[in-house]
Amino acid sequence: MSRTLGRSGIKVSDIGFGCWAIGGPFTLGGRPDGWGEVDDAQSSAAVSRALELGITFFDTADVYGAGHSERVLGQALAGRREDAVIATKFGYTFDAGSRTVTGEDASPDYIRRACRASLRRLGTDWIDLYQLHLGDLPPARAEEAAATLEELADQGLIRAYGWSTDDPARAALFACGAHSAAVQHELNVLADAPAMLAACQEHDLASICRSPLAMGLLTGKYTAAARLPADDVRATQPWVPYFDAGRPAPAWLARLEAVRDVLAGGGRSLAQGALGWLLARSPRTVPIPGIRTASQAAQNAGALSAGPLPPADMAEIGRLLSAGADGRPTP
């Protein structure tokens, strides 16, 4: 099964492979912004297993692990580049030696340099989907960035581009470009985004679903007593919505419990049900769950064969989560 990235014509697997976690440790604002230590051999095995099971879309960023995620992905795909669709991102500056995020830059000159650096780390001649990583970049600067991305597309360095943002107006602004194909935004069964999906429909964009498993909460392995390690982004960064000081946030756990049985019905795992919800939510959605191991790749690939949730399950989940006006816990 495959989906198309907006108007680009690029075909990808219904479910992708999020590569943030395989980048290993790095810091943002003096706090860990990765998912802890990684084993590169294990990461490579996960990429290989995903490909074997039909997952062809791999989403990374230059800043993940300060370049390490791109290098690991490139090495894992060596000799199999034609089998994969690679998405990466730009916009954050970083020091690779200290693995530290140092700032932001979306100027035309920086975009050109960042693109070539990503190509080198990935070991490829082209990037399939190149995404602006700065979600709140002012519109005037975003228009300048889009013009530069069109130049890169004309040069054959990228095939299409998009913006990682949760703002539908910004997604619409970027959609004006001939090679604009996607918006990456937060979307999962606990946190719907109807306005963004409407923008994707109106402007013929793919919806690349960030946090499709609510940063791990929808795997079901975290209880109220769980505490994440200090080197995990979910334990350190204040902007993480689903965890509070390294513990699952009670309001989000309550929403999960409300729909657990429906998601895990029909022989699906909880995570497979959550991915199935996304596949049923819109024909434009492409969830990119984070994967670190071959077993996680196999679990997520199981959602490909299980397919979208049936309409009756979608309706029941909607009923169960209908208490909040926007479908999310209130502060």
N, C-alpha and C positions, 0 to 999 in steps of 0.2 A: 504494500500500500504506500502511496506517496501523496504529497501535497505540493502545491506550486507556491514559490515565494512571490506573491503579488503578481505584478505584470512582467516580471523578469523572465518567466519561462523556465526558471531553475527548479528542477524537481528534487524534493528532499523526502526522507522517510517521515511518516506521520509523527514520530517521536524522535527527538534529538538527544545529544550527549552534551551536558553542561560541563565545561572544563575548568571552572573556577577552582574546585577543590584539588585538582591534580597539579596546580601551581605551587602548592606548599606555602610556607610562611612568608608573609610580608606585612608591613605596617602602614597604617594610614592615621595621621594625627596622633602618632605615638601609641596607637593601640593595634593589636593584631587584627588583620583584615583578611586572613586566610582561614583554612579549615584544619590547621595543624600540620604536623610532619607527614610526608608522603614517601612512598616507596616507588621510584620511577619504573622499576620493572613491573610492579603491580599495576601502575597506571597504564603502561604500554599493553599489558595483557588485557586490561579492561577495554581499551580502544579496539584491539583485535577481536575480542569476543563480541563487542557491539557490532562491528562490521559483519562478522559471520552470521549474526542473527537479524540482519536487515536494517540496522541503524546506520544511516549514512550522513547525518547532519551533525557537525561538531562545532560548538560555539565556545569561543575563548575570548581573551582580551590581552593586549600587550602588558597590562599592569598586573595580571594575575601571577603572583610569585615574582613580580618584576621581570617578566620575560620568560620565566621557567615553564609556564603552562604551554606557551607557544612552542618552545623547543621540544618538550616532551611529546606534544601532539605531532609535530613535524617528523620526529624520529619514528614514532609509532606508525605513521602513515607512509613512511619511505617505501617506495615501490608500489604503493597502492593509492597514490594521489588521485587517480582518475575515478576511483570508487567512492570518493568522499566529497562532500560539500563543506567547505570551511568558512565559518564566520568568525571574525575577530573585531576588536574595538580599539579606538584611540581616543585621546583627550586628556589622560592623566600623564604627567611626567613622573619619572621615577629614577632612583639610583639602583642599578642592578647589583652593585657590590654589597650595599647594606640592606637591599630589598626593602627600600623605603619609598613611599609615594611622596614626591617633593612639590607637586603643584598641579596646575591645569594649563593646557595650551591647545587651542583649536585654530591657531593661525594657519593660513595657507602653507607657509614654509614648513611649519611643524608637521602638518598633516602629510605632506610629501615625504618628509624624512621618516616619520613614524610608519608610513606604509612600507617603505623600502626596508626598514628595520624588521617589521613583522614578516615580510617576505623572506628575509634571510633566516630568521629564527624558525619559521615554518618549513623552510627548505622547498619553497614552491615558487612558481613564476606568476601566479595570480591568486587573488583572494576572491572567493565567490560572493561574500557579503561583508562589506566593510561598514562598521557602525560607529557613529558618534556616541561616546560613552558619557558625556556630560549632560545629564537630563534636564538641567535648568538653564542651559546656555541662552543668552538673550537672542531674540529673533534675528536682529541685524547680523550678529556674528554667525548665527546658524546659516543664514542665507549665503554668507561668504564661504562657509565650510562646504555647503552643498555645491557651490560653483566649482570648488577645488575637487570635490569628489567626482563631479562630471568630467573634469579633465583627466583624472586617474582612470575613469572608465573608458574614455576615448583612447587612452594610451594602452589599454588592455591589461592594466595592473590590477583592476578590480572588475567584477562583472556587474555588481549591483551594490547599493548602499542603503542604509537605514539609520534610525536614531533610537537609542535606548533612553526612553523617556516615558513618564506616566501621564503626560499632558497631551490630550487629544489635539489641542490647537497647535502644539509644536509638531506633532506627527503630521497634521494636515499641511503645515508650512513646508516640511521636507518633501511631501508627496508631489510637489510641483515638478520636480526634476525627472528627466526622461529615464534615468537609471535608478530612481528611488523604488524600493521594493518591499520594505518591511519596517515595522516598529517593534522594538523589544520593550515589553512592559510587564508589570506584575499582574498575574492572573492565576487563580486557583479556585477550587470549589468553595473555599472559605472566604475568598476575597474576589468577587466578581468585578468586572470592569466594562459595563455595558456601553458607556460613552466611547471608550477606546475601540471596542469592537465595531461600533457604528461608524467610527471614523475609518477604520480599516475597510469596511464594506464600501463606504462612499468613495474612498480614494484608491481602491484596488491594491491594498497593502496586505502582506502577511502579518499575522499576529504571533510574534515569537514570545512564548510565555515564560517569563522569568518567575522564579519561585513557584513552580507548578506543584510542588509538594510542600509548600509553606515552610521552606528551609528545613525539611526533614520531619516536621510535625505530622504530616500526612502519611508517613511510613508506619505510624503507630508505635514506634519503639520508645517514645519519650512519655513518661508519666509525670504527674505533678511533683514527684520526689526526685526526678532526674536533675543532675547538675552537669553542665558541660565544662570541659577543661578550659583553663585560662588562656590557651593559645588558639581558641576557636572564636571566629568572628561573632558567633551568636552569643557569646558570653561577654563580649567586650564593647561592641559598637552600639551606641545608643539608638541608632536609626533602625535596628533590627526589630520588626514588629511582632514576631511570633514568640519571642523569648524575652524574658526580663531578668537581667543580671544572671544569665546563664541557666535560667529555669524556664520551662514552658509557661507562657502567660495563661492564667486561669480562664480568661474570657475566650481565648482561642481554643483551649482544650475543651471547653463546654460546647463550642460549635462543632468541633470534631466529633465529640460523643453523640451529638444529635444526628449525625449522618453516617456514623461508622457502619452500622449494619447494612445500610443500603449500598454503600460503596463496596463493601466486602462481600456482597451477594454474588450468586452465580459462579462460585468457584474462583473469583478474583481475590488477589491480595488487596489490602487497603490502598496501597500505592497504585496498583493497577486500576482500581476503581476511580481513584482521583485523576489519573491520566485519562481514563475513559470518559470522565466528565468533561475534560477539556476538549477531547476529540469530538464529543457530541455538541459542545457549546457553540462551535462555529466551524465551517469548513476551512476557515483561514488560520486556525490555531495550529501552532507547532510547539508543543511543550519541550523544554530542555532541562530535564531533571539532572541534578549533579550526580556524577558517577565516579567512584573511586576504585571499584574492584570488578573483576569479571562476574562475580555472583550478582552484584548490583546491576550490571549490564543485562544479565539474563533475566532478572526480575522485571526490569523496566521494559525489556523487549517483549515480555509476555503480554504487555498491554497492546502490542501490535496485533497479535492473534485474537485477543479478547475483543478488541475494537471499541467503538464508542458505546457509552451506556445507552440502554434502550430508553425510548421516550417516557415510559412509565416511571423509571427510576429518576430521570431528570426532573419530572414533575414532582415526585415525592421529595426529592432533595430541595427543590425550590420551596415547597410548602414548609418543610422543617426549618429552613433558614430564613423565613419571611419576616421574622420579628423586627429586624433592623431595617431602617429606610434604605440604607445602601448595602445591606447584607453583611455588615462588619460590626464587630464589637465597638461600643462607644467608649471613649476614654474614661 
